Structures are given as C-alpha cells and as structure tokens.
C-alpha cells in the first residue's frame, strides 16, 4: 500500500522536536524513530486510539539528534538513548552483562531487518500489550526519561502504559532515554515468550523476571512482569512475594508460578484462550525465574 501524504520534519535537537510536536498538535503529528511500526500503520491507515489519534500530517524525525544514539554507563546506571536499536542494544557488552532479560526481549523483536532499525524507546512508546521489551524494562526497574517544552520528567516503566496503544506522554513529550540501575547484589534476569511460530510472531504470553540474591543464595528482591495477558504489562506482585526470602526449590518455583497465573488477566482471542494463557503464564514464570536465579547463583559462587 502507498503511504499517505505527510510533511517530514527533521529537528536537530530534542527541544526543537518537542516544539514541532507542540505546534502541530492539532494537525496530527507523530514521532519517527526507527519507523518499523508507524510506517506500517500509515500504509494500512491504522491509527492507534490514543491521545494523538488523528490522520498523521507531520512526522517529526529524531534521526539527526546525535545524543539519542548513545549508551551511557556509570557506576550505578545504564542509560540507553531513544535511538539505540535492538541490534545495538543486544550487542553492547555492558548491557549483555547486566540486563540479560532486555537483551533476550530485544532479540525476540521481529526479524534482523526490523531489529536493525527498531528502537527500544519506540517499542515501549507504542504501548502494545505484547511488546517484547516492555516486560524486561519493567522487571529491571527501568525509568523512562522524557523531554518536553516545559521540562523533562522521569516515569517508572511500570506506570508508563495505561491501555493498549496508550501511554502517559503529553502531546509535545518525547522519550529521551531509558535508564536502568546496576545492582550491587548477585543478580540474574531472563525473558521468554510463547508464540505460534518461533520468529516474527506476536506472543501469546510473555514473562520477564529479575532476581537479586543474598550471599546465602536466598532471594533479596524479585520482579516478575507478564505481557500479552492483560491490557498493559502486568507486574505480578504475588509472584515476587512468593520468591522473596526463599531459596531456590521446586516448591518456591511452583508458588511463584501459581501466583503469576492468578495475576494474569487475559482474554480469548485468535492466538489463544484466556484459560490457556493463564496456565502458560505460570509455566513460563517457573522457567524464567529458575533461569534468572541460576544466573544469580553463579555470581554468589564466584
């Protein structure tokens, strides 16, 4: 299908980009990062029912804003710029060392061609319930850093999505980066999804987990996030509670799996029934928590 007519804008700073969005807010303006989702939506005339729903007349490209391409590593944080692609993220040695669940989520996105263009910020901003990097970002305590004309803010990733296709961004607000803390405790994280096909398919269920351990191998902190089983990614607080203070065992994993299944709120659709999704949320939680815990135990053991 042929793209509709639109005006392409190319700002050279994030502040300029925010101003362009603000000035065209009544004419249908959207941000262009990697373009792997929005260009498809434009061709198919699909416009997500969110606060920016209008026929798109302006695309504000971020490609010339150089600092959005950076990954900044400090002693306590990893900050991933809005234009860092899935491929760049997956290949970065520090990200691979500290944010394994995010690497695994990014590796599940689309095809190699899509991962070479698609960005972490774009995948999160689309607010799809099945987004492969949303669950890992939440499980790893990610913070969405934004910029707008009146100043930026920091948003907990778990609070970012409000409904399918909807997020908390204002009309002139753009994601600048996503920040992740670096844990000083032994830690491990993982992500997996269940889909009909092994590649290029939307997940039936996705689970991301992150576990931090004490020196005796018991769980200090845990985070479990479920995707594709609710209108937004679901933080399974019950599953985390089942893990904290416990040692790795079949009983602990079973309790976490049962809790995650109870927290899931899926619907019936063409990809799977609600019952099946709830069951598989538990199955995947058991596997992913175990894998995360075993990673952390390697650090405990030296």
Buried (B, 14 or more C-beta within 10 A) or exposed (E): EEEEEBEEBBBEEBBBBBBBBBBBBEEBBBBBBBBBBBBEBBEEEEBBEBBBEBEBBBBBBBBEBEEBBEBEBEEEEBBBBBBBBBBBBBEBEEBEEBBBBBBBBBBBBBEEEBBBBBBBBBBBBBBBBBBBBBBBBBBBBBBBBBBBBEEBEEBEBBEBBBEBBBBBBBBBBBBBBBBBEBBEBBBBBBBBBBBEEEEEBBBBBBBBBBBBBBEEBBBBBBBBBBBBBBBBBBBBEBBBBBBEEBBBEEEBBEBBBBBBBBBBBBEEEEBBEBEBBBBBBBBBBBBBBBBBBEBBBEBBEE
